[in-house]
């Protein structure tokens, strides 16, 4: 099975009333963790790479690792998605590389830090939609800005600084024709999302519910949605780490989102915590070990466990064999027929 379009996975998820986890990768072990979890739970999967990941691993390595994944796990519908593309040029390079989905994050300027205007966001997103849809590639967009910084991308600060305006979200989707819309409801990139268990004052699920009411056919995306479990923090700190206490997005809030139009859920921090905790444990308990396989194997297993758990919690488990993948050329034909209509 080749890589497939994210639009197909999200359409199927909407029909089935479930969400799909989108998991960030930088290296082979992380890809293996995700694919093993997908096989174990029989889940479709979105593997995503940020600009930082593309620079770290180099595009060609990353792409060929993903092609190896489709060869070794042919029964799993798999998307290769660009996370937080900062310009049409970045999205174009990903499409040319073979990514089957791209995010044009026009909520920020090309520096990836400065909040943009609504008009700028519409302009660059529309440009990417036209370019991507011609190739059958899916486009995720963002309106409103998340807090925090991830891989050098993000405005920093508080997640409440630039919440998504439902009026603007409605207009934005009509003007751009994007396939999926990431919204800002108080979450942030990174581990330090909330200083206490989030409630309605800091996690604005009411904004999400209103956007879904206005845009019932639009696939919504929750970014910054790691749950940052205390047990993963505790493992790191037990074996020499010094994480400050922090709270993520409770799984039950994500599940509320999934019942109200959220089809893609971004998870990265939880996997990083699991990997780091497993590696620290080996280093502390077996300081004589020096073979990278001795600590990367348990790291891979720890991440796999987290990913498999999220796949079950998001409802995607068991859905890998529900449908036949549609080739990108057919997706391109569908987009053309919609444009003509």
N, C-alpha and C positions, 0 to 999 in steps of 0.2 A: 504494500500500500504506500502510495506517495503521501506527502504532506497534504493536508486538506484545508479548505477555507474555514475561517473562524465563523463566518456568517452561517454556514450550514450547522455547525455545532450549537450556536446560540439559538437558531430557529428551532432545532430539535429540543433543546433545553426548555424553551418557552412552551412547546407543545406538551412536554412531560412535567412541567412545573418544578424543575430543579435548577440548580446553579452549577457552574463549572469553575473549578479552581484554576487559576493561572499562576504558574510557579516559575520564579526567576532562576536562571542558570548562568554559570560562569565557566563550568568545567565538565569533564566527562562523568565524574562521580555523581554530580547533581542530576545530570540527565538520566543516568542509570537508576538513581533513586526514584525519580518521577515515573519512569517507564515500568519499573518493577512494581511500584504501588498501583499503577494503572492496570497492569496485568492481574495483580492479586485481587483487585476490586472490580475488574471488568469495566473500567471507566474510560470515556473519551477524555482527552487531555489538551490543555494549552500550555506550551512551553514558551516562556518569553525571555527576551534578552534586552537589557537596557543599552544605551550608548556606551556606558561604562563597561558592561560585559563584553560588548563587541570589540572594544579597544583592548580589554584585558586578554581575551582568548583569541582574538583575531577572527575576522568573519569567516574565513575559509575553514578554519578548524571547527568553528561552531556549526557551520552549515553541514559539514561532512559528518560530524558527530550526530546531528539530527537525522541525516539520511541513513546512517547506520541504525539509529533507533527505529526508523520505519521498516528497515529490513529485518531486524531482530524481533520486532513486535508488530507484525503485519496486521494483527486483528484489532489494533488500537487506533481509532481515528485521532490523528495528531496534528496540531496547529503549531507553526513556528511564528511567533508574534514579536514585533518590535515594540518595546515598552518605552513610552515617553519620547517619541521622535520630536526633536526640537525645531525642525524645519522641513519644508517639502523636499529639499535636497537629501536630508537624512533618510526620509521615507523612500525616496526614489532609489537610493543605494541599497536599501533593504529589499525592495521589490525585485531589483535586478539580481540580487544575491540569491533569491529564491524563497524569501519569507512569504508566507501565505496570508499574513495579516499585519497591519501597521497601525500604530497610534500616532496621530498628529496632535501633539499637545500644544495647541495654539493659545491655551490659557496663559502661557508665559511667552515672553519674547525669545528669540533664538539663543540668548545667553542661558536659558533654562532657569532663570532666577527672578526676572522682573515681570510682574503681572502685566498682561497686554490689554488692549481694548477689545470690546465685543466685535467691532468691525474688522480688526486685524485677525481675530480668531476665525471669524466666518470666512474671510478671504483665503487664508492659508489652508483651512480645512477643506473648503470647496475645491481648491486646486488639487489637493491630495486625493480627494474622493474621485474626481474625474480621471486622474492618472491611474489610481489603483483599480477602480471598477473596470477599466478597459482591459485589465489583465485578470479579472476575477478575484482580486485581492480585497479583503475586508478592511474597513477603516473604523477605528475607534477614535473618538474625539473627547475633549474635556472642556467643561465650562464651570467656572469657579476654580479656586486653587486650593490644593491640599497644603497642610502645614508640613514642616520638617524638610529634610533633604535626603535624597537617596542617590548614590553614585554621582554626586555633584549636581543633581537635578532637583529643583524645588525652591520655593520662595523662603523656606525656613519659617520661623515664627509659629504662631498658634494656628491650629486647624480651623478656628472660628473666624479668622480674619477676612476670608474671601469665600463665603458660602455661596452655593449655586442659587440663583434667583429662578424660581419656577417659570416666570414669564419669559425670561431670556432663554431658558432651556427649550421651551416650546418653540419659540421663534428660530432658535439656532438649528434645531433638527430640520425644520421646514426649509431653511435657507441652504443647508449644506448637504442633506441627504446622507449623513453618516449612518453607519450600520449599528454602532453601539455608542453610548454616551456615558463617560465617567463624570460623576458628580461629586461636589465637595459638601460633606455633611458633618464636618468636624474632625475627620480622621487625619492622620499625619503619617508621613514616611518614617521608617526607622523604628527602633525599639521603644523610644520614649514618647508615646502617644498621649497618655492620660496619667495624671498624678493620683487619681483615685478611680475606683470602678465607675465607668462612664454612665451617666444618666442623661435625661433629656436636656440638661443645661449645656452639656458639652458634645453629645452625640445626637445630631438633629435628624432623627428618623422621621419626624413629621415632615421635613423638607422632602425626603425621599418619597414618602407616601403621596405628597401633593404632586410631585413630578410624575410619578407613575399614573396618577389619576388623569393628568393632562396628556400624557404620552403612553397610553397603554400598549402600543405596538412597538415601542422603542426598547431595545435591550439595554438595560442600565448596568453600570460597572461600579463596583466598590473597590477603590484603591486604599492602600494603607490598612488592610483588613486582617493582618496577623493578630492572633489572640494573645500572644506573648504570655504563654502559660507560666505560672509561678514555678511549677516543677522543673521546667527547662532553665529558668533563671537560677534556681537553687543548685542544679547540677554544676553549672558554670562556676558559681560562687564557692561551692563545696571543694572544687578542685583548682582553686587559686585565682578565680576571676573576681571582679569587683563591680558587678552591675548594680546600679541604684534601683530601688524598688520602682516598678512601673506597671501600667495596666494597658492591655490591648483592647480590641473590639470583641466583646463576648460572642461566642458562637451563636447563642440564641438571637442576638440582634442581627447577625448575618442571615440567619434563617428567616427572620421577619422580613428582611430585605428581599430574600429569594421568593417569598410568597407575594412580593409586591414589585415584580419586574426586574430584579437583579439577576442577571444571567452569567456574569463573569465576576469572580472574586479574586483579587490579587493577594497572594501570600508569598512573602519572602523572609521576613524577620524570623518567623517561627522556625524555618528550615535552617537559617544561619545559627540560631541558638542551639538547635539539636546537634548540628555538625560540630560546633565549637565545644559543646559540653562533652561529647563523645571523645573528641581528640584530647581535651584536657584530662579526662579520666585516665586514658592510656598513659599520657605523659607523667601523671602523678603516681599511678599505681605500678607502672612498669618503666621506670626511668632508664633502664638498660636498653630498651627497644629503640631502633633507629630506622627500620625498614618502613617506608611510607605506607606500605600495605597494612602494616600492623595497626595503624591508627585511621587510615582512610576507609578500611572495610567497616569498622564499627560506626564511623561517621556516616557512611553511605546508608547503613542499616537504620541509624537513628533518624535520618531525614526521611527515608522511605516510610518509616512508621508514622511520622507526622503527616506526610502527604496522604497516605492511605486513610488515616483518620479523618482528614478534612474531606476527602472524596466521599466518604460515607456520610459525613455531616451535611455536606452541600447537596446530597441527593443524586450525584452523578453516577454512583456505583451501580453496576449492573446494566448500564446503558450503552456500552461500547459496541454491541452487536445489533443495535436497533435499526440501523440504516446503512445504505451503501454510500460511500464517499462520492461526492460529485466533483469531477475534475474542474480545475480552475477555468478551463476554456468554456465549459458549460455555464459556470457562474458568470463569466463575462457576457455570455449570450443573454442570460437572465437580466443582468443589469441593463444591457442595451435595449431589451424589449420593454423594460419598465420606463426607461428614458423616452422611448418613442411614444409609449402610451400616455 
